[in-house]
Amino acid sequence: MIKTVQRLEFENVFPEEEQEDILIYLGKASQFILLNLIGFANTVPQNNFDNFFSNQDVQWDIIQRVTKYGRENRLPEPPEVVSREASLRLAEIILANRETLLEENINDDKDADELNIFKAFLIINKEVNAKQNFGDAEENIDRMADMLITMSFSSEDLGMFSNTDLEFAKLLYATIVKFEYLLDFFKSSADYQYLEDALCAYFKEENIESLNAQVKLLLGTIFKMKFDNSYKLVPEKPEHIRFLNTLASAEIEESEDFTNLKNYPFYKIDEETFSIVDYFFAVDKFFKSVRFILKDAYNSHHNLPERDGSFFGFYNMQFSEEFLMKRVLDDVFHQKYIVKRQEADTRDNEPDYYARHNNRIYLFENKDILVAAGIKSSSDIDEIKKLLKKKFLKDGSRAVGIGQLVKSIEQIVENQFPFDDYANQKSNLTIYPILLVSDRIFEVMGLNYVLNQWYLELVKNKLGDKYNPSLIRDLTFIDMDTLIFWLPHLIKNDRNLREIMDIHHKAMKKVANINTPDRKEDMRRANKSFYARLSPVSNRFPRYKFPINLLVDKFRDVLPE
């Protein structure tokens, strides 16, 4: 179900007060409470207005204020004060202003501390709320899709669900697997030695083996800490401290999408104690953020200007597509009877990956793209859609992503497909077009629905009366992390991926029959229908039980039993 909760703002709770700058409230708080707020986003459950204060008189006053506001504005659900996004934003502000905020403060008034932090959260909530305006989307599936994309696009990589354990385990496992593939990629050619050296130099490790051991030890430690609900780390050995120092910075600036917190996901409290600013950022450092370290090395190696983006073309083709994607999909389609793309005289419109079992064809296009922070955090659906069309549909006159898939479909339908002779002899082939992305920020509610509408419009226009929806299936939009996470299930039988996609396509099309005299019941059914139609494919396999031993096995050589 799509559930919305209002975040309380300053004027909602303190309408009689004039709001001051957030640094005024933080400046009145003690050093102790500010330091403990860094990493606060990692803890669960998060406090709310009804359990924020130690002083019961203050707590009762706040409850009365919020109750009055909720009653006057007919809020359907209790509002909230603390969220992960707000906690991270608060940590960023504290770290960006550490010289003034983290000076020795002898304030020992706990009640004042809590009230000032509470007000700081309320101020931040106004900023967050501005990005999440529902408008009149509740009765229109297309507007609901746009609204959900707008709301989620800026924060999808934060781990925003109320229970982030499964989400975190998925990210952790997928990241370890991808990092291992990256190290294998370095070893695949002597030409890549400089990239390996650059990574070791950045993390101050002598060789790639010691770096891999440090990464696995840290990720294993984080795994344990996450489930212990703790976020302070005291390394045991000097080499561990040295490694963690590369993940902490004395200089943090505020940014549009927590860029600096993602680059430096740890805060050094003292010489021996570190605070994890965010679990998800800490894990992402070892794959998402690593590419920027490699970019600097690539540009230096090839004498390119700092802002030159040639590296990303190299990385996307040589690693993301030819190495990572190919190996993962070779595991999915490992059966000997699966036919892969054949050699051809041309590479024009060659699919990134092609697999066929009898008369079922799986077409893949792989897109490893970056989203500018300004667009990601803009909350502007027009700007977001403009980017999506450029990256996933058509870039100028060049077909990309969906456009490439439709071209391949057109060739197959016309029996002019150069990469599988069998396909040119059949007219009853079932085709599954799949757009594979490398970044989980695209796995948001509503996005597959929107991209599928664009796909259907294009494929119907190209094929005309040759379009047959029972043979030309809807678009499946999936991220690499989900594919890796499901791999233990997918490799068991060639039908397993297809069954999930079939369920996904059916759910995207199913329109609920909503016609009752009860307006509230109508809205409940509409809400349930929207959730079912707009969910990403990663939500379509709720019964899946990931074999947790696969994750534990990754740490057996670096952690004690």
C-alpha positions as CSV (number, residue, x, y, z in Angstrom):
1,M,0.0,0.0,0.0
2,I,1.1,3.6,-0.7
3,K,1.2,5.2,2.7
4,T,1.8,8.9,3.3
5,V,2.7,10.5,6.5
6,Q,3.0,14.3,7.0
7,R,6.3,15.6,8.4
8,L,5.6,18.3,11.0
9,E,7.0,21.8,10.3
10,F,7.9,24.5,12.8
11,E,4.8,26.6,12.3
12,N,2.6,23.5,12.8
13,V,3.9,23.0,16.4
14,F,4.9,26.5,17.4
15,P,2.6,28.9,15.5
16,E,3.1,31.6,18.2
17,E,6.9,31.7,17.7
18,E,9.0,33.3,15.1
19,Q,11.2,30.7,13.5
20,E,15.0,31.4,13.7
21,D,17.8,30.1,11.5
22,I,18.5,26.5,12.1
23,L,22.1,27.3,13.1
24,I,20.8,29.3,16.0
25,Y,19.0,26.3,17.5
26,L,22.0,24.0,16.8
27,G,24.4,26.5,18.3
28,K,22.5,26.3,21.6
29,A,22.8,22.6,21.8
30,S,25.6,20.8,23.6
31,Q,28.6,19.2,21.9
32,F,27.5,15.9,23.3
33,I,24.1,15.8,21.7
34,L,25.3,17.1,18.4
35,L,28.0,14.4,18.2
36,N,25.4,11.8,19.0
37,L,23.2,13.0,16.2
38,I,25.8,12.1,13.6
39,G,24.8,8.5,12.9
40,F,21.4,8.9,14.4
41,A,19.8,8.2,11.0
42,N,21.0,4.6,11.4
43,T,19.0,3.7,14.5
44,V,15.6,2.2,14.5
45,P,13.0,2.9,15.5
46,Q,13.3,6.7,15.1
47,N,11.8,8.9,17.7
48,N,8.6,10.9,17.0
49,F,6.8,13.8,18.6
50,D,5.2,11.6,21.3
51,N,8.5,10.1,22.6
52,F,11.1,12.7,21.8
53,F,11.5,14.3,25.3
54,S,12.8,13.1,28.6
55,N,10.9,15.7,30.5
56,Q,7.3,14.5,30.8
57,D,5.9,18.1,31.1
58,V,7.6,19.1,27.9
59,Q,6.5,15.9,26.2
60,W,2.9,16.4,27.2
61,D,2.9,20.0,25.9
62,I,4.3,18.9,22.5
63,I,1.7,16.1,22.3
64,Q,-1.1,18.6,23.0
65,R,0.2,21.0,20.4
66,V,0.5,18.2,17.7
67,T,-2.9,16.8,18.6
68,K,-4.5,20.2,18.2
69,Y,-2.8,20.7,14.8
70,G,-3.9,17.2,13.6
71,R,-7.5,17.7,14.7
72,E,-7.8,21.1,13.1
73,N,-6.3,19.8,9.8
74,R,-8.0,16.4,9.9
75,L,-4.8,14.4,9.4
76,P,-5.6,10.8,8.6
77,E,-2.4,9.5,10.2
78,P,-0.2,10.7,13.1
79,P,2.5,13.0,11.7
80,E,6.2,12.4,12.1
81,V,9.2,14.5,13.1
82,V,12.2,12.4,12.6
83,S,13.0,10.6,9.3
84,R,16.2,9.2,7.8
85,E,16.4,12.0,5.3
86,A,15.9,14.7,7.9
87,S,18.5,13.0,10.2
88,L,21.1,12.9,7.4
89,R,20.4,16.5,6.5
90,L,20.9,17.5,10.1
91,A,24.2,15.5,10.3
92,E,25.4,17.2,7.2
93,I,24.6,20.7,8.6
94,I,26.5,19.8,11.8
95,L,29.5,18.5,10.0
96,A,29.6,21.4,7.5
97,N,29.6,23.9,10.5
98,R,31.7,21.8,12.9
99,E,34.2,24.6,13.7
100,T,31.4,26.7,15.3
101,L,28.9,24.0,16.4
102,L,31.3,21.4,17.8
103,E,33.3,23.8,20.1
104,E,33.5,22.8,23.7
105,N,30.0,23.5,25.1
106,I,29.4,23.2,28.8
107,N,25.6,23.4,28.4
108,D,24.2,20.7,30.7
109,D,20.5,21.5,30.3
110,K,19.1,18.3,28.7
111,D,15.6,19.8,28.3
112,A,16.9,22.7,26.3
113,D,19.1,20.4,24.2
114,E,16.2,18.2,23.2
115,L,13.9,21.2,22.5
116,N,16.5,22.9,20.2
117,I,17.1,19.6,18.3
118,F,13.4,19.1,18.0
119,K,13.0,22.5,16.5
120,A,15.9,21.9,14.1
121,F,14.1,18.8,12.8
122,L,11.0,20.8,12.2
123,I,12.9,23.4,10.2
124,I,14.5,20.7,8.0
125,N,11.1,19.0,7.5
126,K,9.8,22.0,5.6
127,E,12.7,21.6,3.1
128,V,11.9,17.9,2.7
129,N,8.2,18.4,2.4
130,A,8.7,20.9,-0.4
131,K,10.0,17.9,-2.5
132,Q,7.0,15.7,-1.7
133,N,3.8,17.4,-2.8
134,F,1.0,15.0,-3.7
135,G,-1.2,17.5,-5.5
136,D,-4.3,15.9,-7.0
137,A,-2.7,12.6,-7.9
138,E,-4.9,10.4,-5.9
139,E,-7.4,9.7,-8.7
140,N,-5.2,9.4,-11.7
141,I,-2.7,6.6,-12.3
142,D,-0.4,8.7,-14.5
143,R,-0.2,11.6,-12.1
144,M,0.3,9.2,-9.3
145,A,3.2,7.7,-11.1
146,D,4.8,11.1,-11.7
147,M,4.2,12.1,-8.1
148,L,5.9,8.9,-6.8
149,I,8.9,9.3,-9.1
150,T,9.2,12.9,-8.0
151,M,9.0,12.0,-4.3
152,S,11.4,9.1,-4.5
153,F,14.0,10.0,-7.0
154,S,16.1,12.1,-4.7
155,S,16.2,9.6,-1.8
156,E,15.9,6.1,-3.2
157,D,19.5,5.2,-2.4
158,L,19.0,6.2,1.3
159,G,17.1,3.0,2.3
160,M,13.8,4.7,3.0
161,F,11.6,1.8,4.1
162,S,10.5,1.6,7.7
163,N,12.3,-1.8,8.0
164,T,15.6,-1.4,6.2
165,D,17.2,-4.8,7.2
166,L,16.3,-6.7,4.0
167,E,17.0,-3.6,1.9
168,F,20.4,-3.3,3.5
169,A,21.3,-7.0,3.2
170,K,20.5,-6.9,-0.5
171,L,22.7,-3.8,-1.0
172,L,25.5,-5.4,1.1
173,Y,25.5,-8.7,-0.8
174,A,25.2,-7.1,-4.2
175,T,28.0,-4.6,-3.4
176,I,30.4,-7.3,-2.3
177,V,29.7,-9.3,-5.5
178,K,30.2,-6.3,-7.7
179,F,33.4,-5.3,-5.9
180,E,34.8,-8.8,-6.4
181,Y,33.9,-8.5,-10.1
182,L,35.7,-5.2,-10.3
183,L,38.9,-6.6,-8.8
184,D,38.6,-9.5,-11.3
185,F,38.3,-6.9,-14.1
186,F,41.6,-5.3,-13.0
187,K,43.2,-8.7,-13.3
188,S,41.8,-9.4,-16.7
189,S,44.3,-7.2,-18.4
190,A,47.7,-5.8,-17.6
191,D,46.5,-2.5,-19.1
192,Y,44.3,-2.0,-16.0
193,Q,47.1,-2.3,-13.5
194,Y,47.2,1.5,-13.1
195,L,43.5,1.5,-12.0
196,E,44.2,-1.2,-9.4
197,D,47.2,0.8,-8.1
198,A,45.2,4.0,-7.9
199,L,42.5,2.3,-5.8
200,C,45.1,0.9,-3.4
201,A,46.8,4.3,-3.2
202,Y,43.5,6.1,-2.4
203,F,42.8,3.7,0.5
204,K,46.5,3.6,1.6
205,E,46.8,-0.1,1.1
206,E,50.0,-1.8,-0.2
207,N,48.2,-4.2,-2.6
208,I,44.8,-5.2,-3.8
209,E,44.7,-8.3,-1.5
210,S,45.1,-6.1,1.6
211,L,42.5,-3.7,0.3
212,N,40.0,-6.5,-0.4
213,A,40.6,-7.8,3.2
214,Q,40.0,-4.4,4.7
215,V,36.9,-3.8,2.7
216,K,35.4,-7.2,3.6
217,L,36.3,-6.8,7.3
218,L,34.7,-3.3,7.4
219,L,31.5,-4.5,5.5
220,G,31.3,-7.5,7.8
221,T,31.6,-5.3,10.9
222,I,29.0,-2.9,9.5
223,F,26.7,-5.9,8.8
224,K,26.9,-6.9,12.5
225,M,26.5,-3.3,13.8
226,K,23.5,-2.7,11.6
227,F,21.6,-5.6,13.2
228,D,22.9,-4.6,16.7
229,N,21.4,-1.1,16.1
230,S,24.7,0.6,16.8
231,Y,26.7,3.1,14.8
232,K,30.0,3.8,16.7
233,L,33.1,1.9,15.8
234,V,36.4,1.5,17.7
235,P,38.9,-0.3,15.4
236,E,41.3,-2.7,17.1
237,K,44.4,-2.3,15.0
238,P,46.4,0.7,13.6
239,E,45.9,-0.5,10.0
240,H,42.2,-0.5,10.6
241,I,42.3,3.1,11.8
242,R,44.4,4.0,8.8
243,F,41.9,2.5,6.5
244,L,38.9,4.2,8.2
245,N,40.8,7.6,8.1
246,T,40.4,7.4,4.3
247,L,36.6,7.3,4.8
248,A,36.4,10.2,7.1
249,S,37.0,13.9,6.3
250,A,37.7,17.0,8.3
251,E,36.0,19.1,5.6
252,I,32.3,18.5,4.7
253,E,30.2,20.9,2.7
254,E,26.5,20.9,2.3
255,S,25.3,19.5,-1.1
256,E,22.1,18.8,-3.0
257,D,22.2,15.1,-2.6
258,F,24.5,14.4,0.3
259,T,27.5,14.1,-2.1
260,N,30.1,14.8,0.6
261,L,28.5,12.4,3.1
262,K,28.6,9.7,0.4
263,N,32.3,10.3,-0.2
264,Y,33.1,10.3,3.5
265,P,30.5,8.1,5.3
266,F,32.4,8.1,8.6
267,Y,33.0,10.8,11.2
268,K,36.0,10.6,13.4
269,I,34.9,11.5,17.0
270,D,38.4,11.0,18.5
271,E,41.6,9.2,17.6
272,E,40.1,5.8,18.2
273,T,36.3,6.2,17.7
274,F,34.4,6.6,14.5
275,S,30.7,7.2,13.9
276,I,29.0,5.7,10.8
277,V,27.2,8.6,9.3
278,D,25.0,6.3,7.2
279,Y,25.1,2.5,6.7
280,F,23.9,2.7,3.1
281,F,26.5,5.4,2.2
282,A,29.3,3.4,3.8
283,V,28.5,0.3,1.7
284,D,28.0,2.4,-1.5
285,K,31.5,3.8,-1.1
286,F,32.9,0.5,-2.3
287,F,31.2,0.5,-5.6
288,K,29.2,3.6,-6.6
289,S,31.8,6.0,-5.3
290,V,34.8,4.0,-6.4
291,R,34.2,4.9,-10.0
292,F,35.1,8.5,-9.3
293,I,38.5,7.4,-7.9
294,L,39.1,5.4,-11.0
295,K,38.0,8.3,-13.2
296,D,40.8,10.5,-11.7
297,A,43.3,7.8,-12.4
298,Y,42.1,7.2,-15.9
299,N,42.3,10.9,-16.8
300,S,45.7,11.2,-15.3
301,H,46.9,8.1,-17.1
302,H,45.6,9.4,-20.5
303,N,46.6,13.0,-19.9
304,L,43.0,14.2,-20.0
305,P,41.5,17.3,-18.4
306,E,40.0,16.8,-14.9
307,R,36.4,17.4,-16.2
308,D,36.8,15.1,-19.2
309,G,34.1,12.3,-19.1
310,S,35.7,9.8,-21.5
311,F,36.3,7.4,-18.6
312,F,32.6,6.8,-18.2
313,G,32.3,5.5,-21.7
314,F,35.2,3.2,-21.1
315,Y,33.9,2.0,-17.7
316,N,30.3,1.5,-18.9
317,M,31.3,-0.5,-22.0
318,Q,34.4,-2.5,-20.8
319,F,33.3,-3.2,-17.2
320,S,29.5,-2.6,-16.7
321,E,28.5,-4.2,-19.9
322,E,31.2,-6.5,-21.2
323,F,32.3,-7.8,-17.8
324,L,29.8,-7.4,-15.0
325,M,26.5,-7.7,-17.0
326,K,27.8,-10.5,-19.2
327,R,29.0,-12.6,-16.3
328,V,25.8,-12.2,-14.2
329,L,23.5,-12.9,-17.2
330,D,25.7,-15.9,-18.2
331,D,24.9,-17.3,-14.7
332,V,21.2,-16.6,-15.2
333,F,21.2,-18.3,-18.6
334,H,23.7,-21.0,-17.8
335,Q,21.9,-23.9,-19.3
336,K,23.5,-25.5,-22.3
337,Y,20.3,-25.4,-24.3
338,I,20.1,-21.6,-24.1
339,V,21.1,-20.0,-27.3
340,K,23.2,-16.8,-27.1
341,R,23.7,-14.2,-29.8
342,Q,25.6,-15.5,-32.8
343,E,28.5,-13.8,-34.5
344,A,27.4,-11.5,-37.4
345,D,29.0,-9.4,-40.1
346,T,27.5,-6.3,-38.5
347,R,27.2,-4.9,-35.0
348,D,24.6,-2.4,-35.9
349,N,21.8,-2.5,-33.3
350,E,23.5,-5.5,-31.6
351,P,21.6,-6.1,-28.4
352,D,23.8,-5.8,-25.2
353,Y,22.7,-9.4,-24.4
354,Y,20.6,-11.9,-26.1
355,A,19.3,-15.3,-24.9
356,R,16.8,-17.7,-26.4
357,H,15.2,-20.9,-25.2
358,N,13.1,-22.5,-28.0
359,N,10.7,-19.7,-29.1
360,R,11.2,-17.4,-26.1
361,I,13.7,-14.5,-26.6
362,Y,15.2,-12.4,-23.9
363,L,16.5,-9.0,-25.1
364,F,18.7,-6.9,-22.8
365,E,19.9,-3.4,-23.0
366,N,22.3,-2.3,-20.2
367,K,22.5,1.3,-19.0
368,D,25.0,2.5,-16.5
369,I,24.3,6.2,-16.1
370,L,24.9,9.0,-13.7
371,V,22.3,11.5,-12.6
372,A,23.4,15.1,-11.9
373,A,22.7,16.1,-8.3
374,G,20.7,19.1,-9.5
375,I,18.3,16.9,-11.4
376,K,18.2,14.2,-8.8
377,S,17.1,16.6,-6.1
378,S,15.1,19.0,-8.2
379,S,11.7,17.5,-7.5
380,D,10.8,18.6,-11.0
381,I,9.1,15.8,-12.9
382,D,9.6,17.6,-16.2
383,E,13.4,17.7,-15.7
384,I,13.4,14.1,-14.5
385,K,11.4,12.9,-17.5
386,K,13.6,14.9,-19.9
387,L,16.6,13.1,-18.4
388,L,14.9,9.7,-18.6
389,K,13.9,10.2,-22.2
390,K,17.5,11.1,-23.1
391,K,19.0,8.2,-21.3
392,F,16.4,5.5,-21.9
393,L,14.6,6.4,-25.1
394,K,16.3,8.7,-27.6
395,D,19.4,10.9,-27.4
396,G,19.0,13.4,-30.2
397,S,18.5,11.2,-33.3
398,R,20.1,8.2,-31.7
399,A,17.9,5.4,-30.2
400,V,19.0,4.3,-26.8
401,G,17.7,1.8,-24.3
402,I,14.1,1.4,-25.1
403,G,14.7,2.6,-28.6
404,Q,17.4,0.0,-29.1
405,L,15.1,-2.8,-27.8
406,V,12.3,-1.8,-30.2
407,K,14.7,-1.8,-33.1
408,S,15.8,-5.4,-32.2
409,I,12.1,-6.4,-31.8
410,E,11.3,-4.9,-35.2
411,Q,14.2,-6.9,-36.8
412,I,13.0,-10.1,-35.2
413,V,9.4,-9.5,-36.3
414,E,10.5,-8.8,-39.9
415,N,12.8,-11.9,-39.9
416,Q,15.8,-9.7,-40.4
417,F,17.7,-10.3,-37.2
418,P,21.4,-10.8,-37.9
419,F,22.3,-12.4,-34.5
420,D,20.2,-15.6,-34.6
421,D,19.3,-17.4,-37.8
422,Y,16.6,-19.4,-36.0
423,A,14.7,-16.2,-35.2
424,N,14.5,-15.4,-38.9
425,Q,12.6,-18.6,-39.6
426,K,9.8,-18.2,-37.1
427,S,6.8,-15.9,-36.7
428,N,5.6,-17.0,-33.3
429,L,8.5,-15.9,-31.1
430,T,7.7,-14.5,-27.6
431,I,10.0,-11.6,-26.9
432,Y,10.8,-10.2,-23.4
433,P,12.5,-6.7,-23.7
434,I,14.5,-6.0,-20.5
435,L,16.2,-2.7,-19.6
436,L,18.9,-3.4,-17.1
437,V,20.3,-0.5,-15.0
438,S,23.3,-0.3,-12.7
439,D,22.0,2.2,-10.1
440,R,19.2,1.3,-7.7
441,I,17.9,4.9,-7.6
442,F,15.9,4.0,-10.7
443,E,14.1,1.2,-8.9
444,V,11.4,3.6,-7.7
445,M,7.6,3.3,-7.6
446,G,6.0,4.4,-10.9
447,L,9.2,4.4,-13.1
448,N,8.6,1.0,-14.8
449,Y,5.0,2.1,-15.5
450,V,6.1,5.4,-17.2
451,L,8.9,3.8,-19.2
452,N,6.5,1.0,-20.2
453,Q,4.0,3.6,-21.6
454,W,6.8,5.1,-23.7
455,Y,7.9,1.6,-24.8
456,L,4.3,0.6,-25.8
457,E,3.8,3.8,-27.8
458,L,7.0,3.3,-29.7
459,V,6.7,-0.4,-30.4
460,K,3.1,-0.1,-31.5
461,N,4.0,2.7,-33.8
462,K,7.0,0.8,-35.3
463,L,5.2,-2.5,-35.8
464,G,1.7,-1.3,-36.7
465,D,-0.6,-4.3,-37.3
466,K,2.3,-6.7,-36.6
467,Y,2.2,-5.8,-33.0
468,N,0.9,-8.8,-31.0
469,P,0.8,-8.2,-27.2
470,S,0.7,-11.9,-26.5
471,L,4.1,-12.3,-28.2
472,I,5.7,-8.8,-27.7
473,R,5.7,-8.5,-23.9
474,D,5.8,-5.4,-21.9
475,L,9.0,-3.7,-20.8
476,T,10.8,-5.0,-17.7
477,F,13.0,-2.4,-16.0
478,I,15.3,-4.0,-13.4
479,D,18.5,-3.0,-11.6
480,M,21.6,-5.1,-11.3
481,D,21.4,-5.4,-7.5
482,T,18.0,-7.1,-7.7
483,L,19.3,-9.5,-10.4
484,I,22.4,-10.4,-8.2
485,F,20.2,-10.8,-5.1
486,W,17.8,-13.1,-6.9
487,L,20.5,-15.1,-8.6
488,P,20.4,-18.1,-6.2
489,H,16.7,-18.5,-7.3
490,L,17.1,-17.6,-11.0
491,I,19.9,-20.2,-11.7
492,K,17.7,-23.1,-10.5
493,N,15.4,-23.1,-13.5
494,D,15.3,-21.1,-16.8
495,R,11.6,-20.3,-16.2
496,N,12.1,-18.5,-12.9
497,L,13.0,-15.1,-14.3
498,R,10.2,-15.4,-16.9
499,E,7.6,-16.1,-14.2
500,I,8.6,-13.1,-12.2
501,M,8.4,-10.9,-15.3
502,D,5.0,-12.4,-16.2
503,I,3.6,-11.5,-12.8
504,H,5.1,-8.1,-13.1
505,H,3.5,-7.4,-16.4
506,K,0.1,-8.7,-15.3
507,A,0.2,-6.5,-12.2
508,M,1.1,-3.3,-14.2
509,K,-2.0,-3.8,-16.3
510,K,-4.5,-4.9,-13.7
511,V,-7.1,-2.2,-13.1
512,A,-9.2,-2.6,-10.0
513,N,-13.0,-2.4,-10.1
514,I,-13.7,0.4,-7.7
515,N,-17.4,1.2,-7.4
516,T,-18.8,1.3,-3.8
517,P,-21.0,3.8,-2.0
518,D,-18.3,4.2,0.6
519,R,-15.8,7.0,-0.4
520,K,-13.2,5.8,2.1
521,E,-13.4,2.2,0.8
522,D,-13.1,3.6,-2.7
523,M,-9.9,5.4,-1.8
524,R,-8.5,2.3,0.0
525,R,-9.1,0.1,-3.1
526,A,-7.6,2.8,-5.4
527,N,-4.6,3.1,-3.2
528,K,-4.1,-0.7,-3.3
529,S,-4.5,-0.7,-7.1
530,F,-2.0,2.1,-7.6
531,Y,0.6,0.3,-5.5
532,A,0.1,-2.9,-7.4
533,R,0.4,-1.3,-10.8
534,L,3.2,1.1,-10.0
535,S,5.5,-1.2,-8.0
536,P,9.0,-1.9,-9.5
537,V,9.8,-5.5,-10.4
538,S,11.9,-5.9,-7.3
539,N,8.6,-5.9,-5.3
540,R,7.1,-8.7,-7.3
541,F,8.8,-11.6,-5.5
542,P,7.9,-11.1,-1.8
543,R,8.1,-14.8,-1.0
544,Y,11.8,-15.0,-1.9
545,K,14.0,-16.0,1.0
546,F,17.6,-15.0,0.2
547,P,20.0,-17.7,1.5
548,I,21.7,-15.6,4.2
549,N,24.6,-18.1,4.4
550,L,25.8,-16.7,1.0
551,L,26.3,-13.3,2.7
552,V,27.8,-14.8,5.8
553,D,30.3,-16.8,3.7
554,K,31.7,-13.6,2.3
555,F,33.1,-12.7,5.7
556,R,34.3,-16.1,7.0
557,D,37.9,-15.4,6.2
558,V,38.0,-12.0,7.9
559,L,35.7,-12.2,10.9
560,P,35.8,-14.7,13.8
561,E,33.1,-17.3,14.0
